[in-house]
Amino acid sequence: MLTVHHLGKSQSERIVWLCEELGIPYELKRYTRDPVTILAPAEYKALHPIGAAPVITDGDLVLAESGAIIDYIIAKYGNGRLVLRPDDPDFAQFLYWFHFANGTLQAGMGRLMILNRLKLADDNPMLVATRGACRPRLRSGQCEGRLG
């Protein structure tokens, strides 16, 4: 049986959501982060040495990385749902936007969020460089343009 090892405050929410969206049976095993270090507990690290989340198990398979897990679940349990076939005219755009959120958008926005929480001066070189590299207005405009 597919088991989603859910570590609080992680990307594993998207895996739970995917399983629910597909209506597939799965077991949800919850883990709580250490309240002081915010790291994964030892039993979770036994699944994945750096405590990365999410992790699934499916029989003898142990798989981490949300993108890989999503691909695996859709390929194995999706029955063609939630994906486009390679011969679909929108296939390339589907791939772009599928990877955009976790690759381009999340990385930059995550860095910006952390730096903003530090309450740095607006002219702090790290904050200025991150804003320039992330270009949040451009990214949100790109999403708005696609969504219409």
Secondary structure, DSSP 4 states (H G I P E B T S, - for coil): -EEEEEESSSTHHHHHHHHHHHT---EEEEE---TTT-PPPHHHHTTSTT--S-EEEETTEEEE-HHHHHHHHHHHH-TTTT---TTSTTHHHHHHHHHHIIIIIHHHHHHHHHHHHTT--TT-HHHHHHHHHH-HHHHHHHHHHHH-
